[in-house]
Amino acid sequence: MISMAATFACTKVTPVSGERTDLSSGWTLSREGASEQYAATVPSTVAGTLYDNGFFGQDLLEGRNYEQVDKSIFDEVWTYRTTFAGKPARGQYTELVFDGLGYYADVFLNGKQIASSDTTAGVFIRRAYDVTGLLKANNKLEVKLRRAQKGDLNIGFVDWNPRPLDESMGIVRPVTLHTTGAVSIEDVYVIPDLDVETFATADLKVRVRLCNRESRPVEAVLGLELEGGNASVPVTLLATV
């Protein structure tokens, strides 16, 4: 037996439907007020990127060298930059999704600020922004970061390891673009109830959260395909407020 329930709401969790574009390569990292730029990949931390670029030399982890690093450079703002191509076709919607930012982040897309460190701060911060109206054929993304300050709730560490030089500042989890149609599936939760006596049957309850990105009501059919059977339910989604 399969039962399905749909919750009609828009939320800021990572979509599971649609096309996904990974923005992991082509990044640069620079310090505010300095001209040097360092090649970067995402996910990464600022200190890790500098190490990969030879900033600390080859013997950082020898002797007491790590302890003697001048950490004041991490008191500055560090900026990740990348460019990417792509503008959604008519009827499509695109979200820019960050799975983990640390610690204080200001985000700019094509020169427009879409996130402020006033509200985008913390450990492994996850955010998703509708950027449909901002995308061009060629796009520039900038993420300006500041490290955690004294007293901030930050990532813990074990006492036999040294503290991270930059307090784990960086884009520490993937950045992706999610493009969908008018309706996207934002979350899927399956609750199984297995017959533990025979293991021959199971009841499945499927909960799905849908998001209507249009400014008008949308009617659709939510379908589920399983080996040996299918299920579907008609849904009506109210217009996005």
C-alpha positions in Angstrom: 0.0 0.0 0.0 1.3 3.5 -0.9 -0.1 6.7 0.5 1.0 10.1 -0.7 0.7 13.6 0.9 1.8 16.8 -0.6 2.5 20.0 1.3 2.1 23.1 -0.8 4.7 25.5 0.3 7.9 27.3 -0.8 10.9 26.8 1.5 14.6 27.5 1.4 15.8 23.9 1.3 17.7 22.4 -1.5 15.4 21.3 -4.4 15.5 17.7 -5.4 14.0 18.1 -8.8 15.2 19.9 -11.9 18.6 20.5 -13.5 21.6 20.9 -11.3 24.8 22.8 -12.3 27.8 22.4 -10.0 29.9 25.6 -9.5 33.1 24.0 -8.2 35.8 25.2 -10.5 37.1 28.4 -12.0 37.2 30.3 -8.7 39.8 32.8 -7.5 40.5 34.0 -4.0 41.9 37.4 -3.0 42.3 39.6 0.1 40.7 42.9 0.3 43.2 45.7 -0.5 45.7 43.3 -2.0 46.3 42.6 -5.7 47.3 38.9 -5.5 44.8 36.4 -6.6 44.9 32.6 -5.9 43.4 29.8 -7.8 40.6 28.1 -5.8 38.1 25.3 -6.0 34.9 25.0 -4.0 34.4 23.5 -1.4 37.5 24.9 0.4 38.6 27.2 3.2 40.7 30.3 2.8 43.7 28.9 4.7 43.4 25.6 2.7 43.4 27.5 -0.6 46.4 29.6 0.4 48.3 26.4 1.4 47.5 24.8 -1.9 48.9 27.9 -3.6 52.2 27.7 -1.7 51.5 30.7 0.4 52.8 29.2 3.6 55.7 27.3 2.0 56.3 23.6 2.0 57.1 23.1 5.7 54.0 24.5 7.4 53.4 21.4 9.4 57.0 20.9 10.5 58.3 21.8 13.9 56.5 24.9 15.4 56.0 26.6 12.0 52.2 26.4 12.2 52.1 28.1 15.5 54.2 31.0 14.2 52.0 31.9 11.2 50.8 35.5 11.3 47.1 35.0 11.6 46.3 38.7 11.2 45.8 38.3 7.5 42.6 36.4 8.3 41.2 39.5 10.0 40.7 41.0 6.6 37.8 40.3 4.2 38.5 37.5 1.7 36.6 37.2 -1.6 35.8 34.2 -3.7 35.0 35.0 -7.3 33.9 33.0 -10.3 32.1 33.4 -13.6 29.6 31.1 -15.3 27.4 31.1 -18.3 23.7 30.5 -18.4 20.4 32.2 -18.4 17.1 30.3 -17.8 14.8 29.8 -20.7 11.3 31.3 -20.6 9.2 29.4 -18.0 12.2 28.2 -16.1 13.4 29.4 -12.6 16.9 29.2 -11.2 18.0 29.2 -7.5 21.6 29.8 -6.4 22.2 27.3 -3.6 24.9 27.4 -1.0 25.2 24.2 1.1 27.8 25.6 3.5 29.2 29.1 4.1 31.4 30.2 7.0 31.4 32.5 8.8 30.1 36.0 7.8 29.1 36.2 4.1 28.1 38.9 1.7 27.1 37.6 -1.7 26.9 39.5 -5.0 25.6 38.4 -8.4 26.3 40.6 -11.4 27.0 43.5 -9.0 23.7 43.1 -7.0 23.9 42.1 -3.4 21.7 39.1 -2.7 22.9 38.2 0.8 24.2 40.2 3.7 26.4 39.1 6.6 23.8 40.6 8.9 21.6 37.6 8.3 24.1 35.2 6.6 26.4 34.2 9.4 27.3 31.0 11.2 28.7 27.5 10.8 27.8 25.6 7.6 25.2 28.3 6.7 22.8 27.0 4.0 21.0 29.5 1.8 19.1 29.4 -1.5 18.3 32.5 -3.6 16.0 32.9 -6.5 18.3 34.5 -9.1 16.1 34.0 -12.2 15.8 37.7 -12.9 19.5 38.4 -12.3 21.0 35.9 -14.6 22.7 36.9 -17.9 24.4 35.1 -20.7 27.7 35.6 -18.7 27.5 36.0 -14.9 29.9 37.1 -12.2 29.5 35.7 -8.6 31.4 37.2 -5.6 31.3 35.8 -2.0 32.9 38.1 0.5 33.8 36.4 3.8 34.9 37.4 7.3 36.1 34.9 9.9 34.3 34.0 13.1 34.9 36.5 15.9 35.7 35.9 19.6 32.6 34.6 21.3 30.9 33.4 18.1 29.5 29.9 18.1 32.0 28.2 15.7 33.1 24.7 14.7 34.6 22.7 17.6 37.9 21.0 17.5 39.7 18.3 19.5 42.4 19.4 21.9 45.2 17.5 20.2 44.7 19.5 17.0 45.7 23.2 16.5 43.0 25.7 15.8 42.4 26.4 12.1 44.4 29.5 11.1 41.3 31.1 9.6 38.7 29.7 12.0 37.5 27.5 9.0 36.4 30.6 7.0 35.4 29.7 3.4 32.8 28.1 1.1 33.0 24.8 2.9 30.3 22.9 1.0 29.2 22.9 -2.7 27.6 25.8 -4.6 25.1 24.8 -7.2 22.5 26.3 -9.6 19.1 24.5 -9.6 16.9 25.2 -12.6 13.2 24.0 -12.6 9.9 24.6 -14.2 7.0 26.3 -12.6 6.7 23.6 -9.9 9.7 22.1 -8.0 10.0 19.3 -5.5 11.7 20.7 -2.5 11.7 17.8 -0.2 10.8 14.1 -0.2 10.3 12.0 3.0 9.5 8.3 2.8 8.1 6.5 5.9 8.2 2.7 5.5 6.2 0.3 7.6 7.6 -3.2 6.9 5.8 -6.5 7.7 8.5 -7.9 9.9 6.8 -11.2 10.2 7.0 -12.2 6.5 9.0 -9.4 4.9 6.7 -9.8 2.0 4.9 -6.5 2.0 5.4 -2.9 3.2 3.3 0.2 3.5 5.0 3.4 2.3 3.9 6.8 3.2 5.5 9.5 1.0 5.5 13.1 2.0 6.4 15.7 -0.6 6.8 19.5 -0.4 6.1 21.3 -3.6 6.8 24.9 -4.6 4.8 26.9 -7.2 7.1 29.6 -8.5 4.4 31.2 -10.7 2.3 34.2 -9.8 -0.8 32.2 -10.7 -2.4 28.9 -9.5 -1.0 25.8 -11.1 -2.7 22.4 -11.4 -0.4 19.3 -11.7 -0.2 15.6 -11.1 2.3 14.3 -8.6 3.4 10.9 -9.7 5.5 8.1 -8.0 7.1 5.2 -9.9 8.1 2.1 -8.1 9.1 -1.4 -9.3 5.9 -3.2 -9.7 3.5 -0.3 -9.5 2.8 3.5 -9.8 0.8 6.0 -7.8 -0.4 9.5 -8.6 -2.4 12.3 -7.0 -3.7 15.5 -8.6 -2.6 18.7 -6.8 -3.5 22.4 -7.0 -0.9 24.9 -6.0 -1.8 28.5 -5.1 0.0 31.4 -6.6 3.3 32.5 -5.1 2.7 35.5 -2.8 
